[in-house]
Amino acid sequence: MERSIGGGRRNVRRLCAIAGVSRCGYYKYLSQDSPKQIEDRCIVEAIRKIQRDCHDSIGYRKMGPLLESEIGKRIGWKRLRRLMKENDLQSTVRPKRYSEEVYAKRREMKKALPTDLIHRDFFALEPFKRLMEDITYLPCLEQTIYLNTIADYFNAEVHAYRFSEFVDARLCTDTLRDLGDVLEATEGVILHSDCGTTYTAYIYKDLINELGMLMSMGRTGICYDNSPMESLNGVIKTECLYCRFGKSNVENRRIPKKDVMAAVIEFIEFYNKKRPKEKLGFQSPLQFRLQNPKGTYPVPISK
């Protein structure tokens, strides 16, 4: 009868007469809840009781077995998730920071990740051809700031770096533009990084393509795929900050931001021009590059 109604009150009156029921009884029937709606209300009350006893710490996955032991019936995860979301009974332990659309977009970006072109072969025969990039945090008195650095596999020389109060794509694109001003040619240059969301952002990828560079990314959560860059970040923190200000002062945020930034800028200048590296024959990165401007390709020996 419900499916047949499409012409207003006249059809209702006619169909009620055919069915032998009053219109009042028919409308009363429509106002009643269905068995499923009644069951949903009972489930919601049981969920509310569990969340109250557990201080709103149970997510929908763990709610399933707890609810089954409470009401003696197994409820599907999709239904549980819908009921908890509709009635504001979701867990408050790890609430989502973003909307489902944002997470869906991030999953789509992750699927299109570039391949690893380095494969832990942290070596380059000539400068400006194989580069590495990473972000590290610097705790300060006022707030945490972030340092994005691009260095060379050839001699570990820092070619570009930027500070920011936020870990976002703008920090990486600004550093990349600085790199474009340093290099004479960027076509075909490999830039290796981890799989951070700042490096998978569309605006960053577009700038990489505009410069004609090749993106390379290590596996998710595997720091060893970018270990030389991790080592460089460790050198900056230990030799630049801990030795100057004291490790406990840095980690406990006792050093003002302007002092931290000034120290890092001064250290990178010293690191590139004067700090000797054992694997470079105890030369600084800049000294090694100037002595080998065309690289260190093997020379064939004539018999």
JOSULHU-V732631 format. One record per backbone hydrogen bond with DSSP energy under -0.5 kcal/mol. NH is the residue of the N-H (numbers start at 1). CO is the residue of the C=O. Records with the same first field share a line. If there is no record, write none. Layout:
# JOSULHU-V732631
NH = CO ; CO
This chain:
# JOSULHU-V732631
5 = 1 ; 2
6 = 4
12 = 8
13 = 9
14 = 10
15 = 11
16 = 12
17 = 13
18 = 14
19 = 15
20 = 16
21 = 16
26 = 22
27 = 23
28 = 24
29 = 25
30 = 26
31 = 27
32 = 28 ; 29
38 = 34
39 = 35
40 = 36
41 = 37
42 = 38
43 = 39
44 = 40
45 = 41
46 = 42
47 = 43
48 = 44
49 = 45
50 = 46
51 = 47
52 = 48
53 = 49
54 = 50
55 = 52
56 = 51
57 = 54
59 = 57
63 = 59
64 = 60
65 = 61
66 = 62
67 = 63
68 = 64
69 = 65
70 = 66
71 = 67
72 = 68
80 = 76
81 = 77
82 = 78
83 = 79
84 = 80
85 = 81
86 = 82
87 = 83
88 = 85
89 = 84
92 = 56
103 = 99
104 = 100
105 = 101
106 = 102
107 = 103
108 = 104
109 = 105
110 = 106
111 = 107
112 = 108
113 = 110
117 = 115
121 = 118
122 = 120
123 = 121
129 = 126
131 = 190
132 = 151
133 = 192
134 = 149
136 = 147
138 = 145
140 = 143
141 = 255
145 = 138
146 = 164
147 = 136
148 = 146 ; 162
149 = 134 ; 147
150 = 160
151 = 132
152 = 157
153 = 130
156 = 152
159 = 150 ; 157
160 = 150
162 = 148
164 = 146
168 = 166
171 = 168
172 = 168
173 = 169
174 = 170
175 = 171
176 = 172
177 = 173
178 = 174
179 = 175
180 = 176
181 = 177
182 = 178 ; 179
183 = 179
188 = 212
189 = 186
190 = 129
191 = 214
192 = 131 ; 190
193 = 216
199 = 196
200 = 196
201 = 197
205 = 201
206 = 202
207 = 203
208 = 204
209 = 205
210 = 206
211 = 207
212 = 208 ; 209
213 = 208
214 = 189
215 = 213
216 = 191
217 = 115
218 = 193
222 = 219
223 = 221
225 = 222
226 = 223
227 = 224
229 = 226
230 = 226
231 = 227
232 = 228
233 = 229
234 = 230
235 = 231
236 = 232
237 = 233
238 = 234
239 = 235
240 = 235 ; 236
241 = 236 ; 237
242 = 237
243 = 238
245 = 241
246 = 241 ; 242
250 = 246
251 = 247
252 = 248
253 = 250
254 = 249
260 = 256
261 = 257
262 = 258
263 = 259
264 = 260
265 = 261
266 = 262
267 = 263
268 = 264
269 = 265
270 = 266
271 = 267
272 = 268
273 = 269
274 = 270
275 = 270
277 = 283
280 = 277
281 = 278
282 = 277
283 = 277
285 = 271
286 = 272
288 = 284
289 = 285
290 = 286
291 = 287
292 = 288
293 = 290
295 = 292
296 = 125
302 = 300
